């Protein structure tokens, strides 16, 4: 095994090149060993087509709840790799996706940057000061499509919400009506209840999940999406050349 093969490989994906550059700089923090290497910013296609030595750590500048297909593809290709997802903030759906897949650390930008340059990204995974216990890794066979995982995630969110919102009525109204984009007025009309009652149900869910910006975050907090799925597939004739 060459010295390069012994290095810890970081994969970085970010649609914003400035974020990608900042993440690469964080990898080389003062306390990060020299035997760490990072690949240049990768596109989604490059991530999913990669056939070289597997990464040890994958850093995704994406909200997990909106990129389920990408996370699934990476888990299939690199089942033992640890993942870090970073954003300005995370929603309930993001936390549920991380919990469902396991082995995904959610870190806000400020949390990663605050220790630079003395604390590298690797320490957020290895140091007990920064890291926490992960849920058990969930593995998937290659034939499982994103649609099946999305269905399982929706059930997962419903089950976990029952621990946060005891009222089954509140969960039903918010998940089956409001989270599907149906307006408060239309929901009230269909259920033959007052619009004020619908406001109350929505308010209860927002309070429980800490949702502050209703129009931006309410639906996204309670739903998950496959995200980009149209990346180029490797050519079977040339993949192993």
Secondary structure in CASP SS format (residue, H / E / C, confidence):
PFRMAT SS
TARGET T0000
AUTHOR 0000-0000-0000
METHOD secondary structure of the structure
MODEL  1
X C 1.00
X C 1.00
X C 1.00
X C 1.00
X C 1.00
X C 1.00
X C 1.00
X E 1.00
X E 1.00
X E 1.00
X E 1.00
X E 1.00
X E 1.00
X C 1.00
X C 1.00
X C 1.00
X H 1.00
X H 1.00
X H 1.00
X H 1.00
X H 1.00
X H 1.00
X H 1.00
X H 1.00
X H 1.00
X H 1.00
X H 1.00
X C 1.00
X C 1.00
X C 1.00
X C 1.00
X C 1.00
X C 1.00
X C 1.00
X C 1.00
X E 1.00
X E 1.00
X E 1.00
X C 1.00
X C 1.00
X C 1.00
X C 1.00
X C 1.00
X H 1.00
X H 1.00
X H 1.00
X H 1.00
X H 1.00
X H 1.00
X C 1.00
X C 1.00
X C 1.00
X C 1.00
X C 1.00
X C 1.00
X C 1.00
X E 1.00
X E 1.00
X E 1.00
X E 1.00
X C 1.00
X C 1.00
X C 1.00
X H 1.00
X H 1.00
X H 1.00
X C 1.00
X H 1.00
X H 1.00
X H 1.00
X H 1.00
X H 1.00
X H 1.00
X H 1.00
X H 1.00
X H 1.00
X H 1.00
X C 1.00
X C 1.00
X C 1.00
X C 1.00
X E 1.00
X E 1.00
X E 1.00
X E 1.00
X E 1.00
X E 1.00
X C 1.00
X C 1.00
X C 1.00
X C 1.00
X H 1.00
X H 1.00
X H 1.00
X H 1.00
X H 1.00
X H 1.00
X H 1.00
X H 1.00
X H 1.00
X H 1.00
X C 1.00
X C 1.00
X E 1.00
X E 1.00
X E 1.00
X E 1.00
X E 1.00
X H 1.00
X H 1.00
X H 1.00
X H 1.00
X H 1.00
X C 1.00
X C 1.00
X C 1.00
X C 1.00
X C 1.00
X C 1.00
X C 1.00
X H 1.00
X H 1.00
X H 1.00
X H 1.00
X H 1.00
X H 1.00
X C 1.00
X C 1.00
X C 1.00
X C 1.00
X C 1.00
X C 1.00
X C 1.00
X C 1.00
X C 1.00
X C 1.00
X C 1.00
X C 1.00
X C 1.00
X C 1.00
X C 1.00
X C 1.00
X C 1.00
X C 1.00
X C 1.00
X H 1.00
X H 1.00
X H 1.00
X H 1.00
X H 1.00
X H 1.00
X H 1.00
X H 1.00
X H 1.00
X H 1.00
X H 1.00
X H 1.00
X H 1.00
X H 1.00
X H 1.00
X H 1.00
X H 1.00
X H 1.00
X H 1.00
X C 1.00
X C 1.00
X C 1.00
X H 1.00
X H 1.00
X H 1.00
X H 1.00
X H 1.00
X H 1.00
X H 1.00
X H 1.00
X H 1.00
X C 1.00
X H 1.00
X H 1.00
X H 1.00
X C 1.00
X C 1.00
X C 1.00
X H 1.00
X H 1.00
X H 1.00
X H 1.00
X H 1.00
X H 1.00
X H 1.00
X H 1.00
X C 1.00
X C 1.00
X C 1.00
X H 1.00
X H 1.00
X H 1.00
X H 1.00
X H 1.00
X H 1.00
X H 1.00
X H 1.00
X H 1.00
X H 1.00
X H 1.00
X H 1.00
X H 1.00
X H 1.00
X H 1.00
X C 1.00
X C 1.00
X C 1.00
X C 1.00
X H 1.00
X H 1.00
X H 1.00
X H 1.00
X H 1.00
X H 1.00
X H 1.00
X H 1.00
X H 1.00
X C 1.00
X C 1.00
X C 1.00
X C 1.00
X C 1.00
X C 1.00
X C 1.00
X C 1.00
X C 1.00
X C 1.00
X C 1.00
X C 1.00
X C 1.00
X C 1.00
X C 1.00
X C 1.00
X C 1.00
X C 1.00
X C 1.00
END
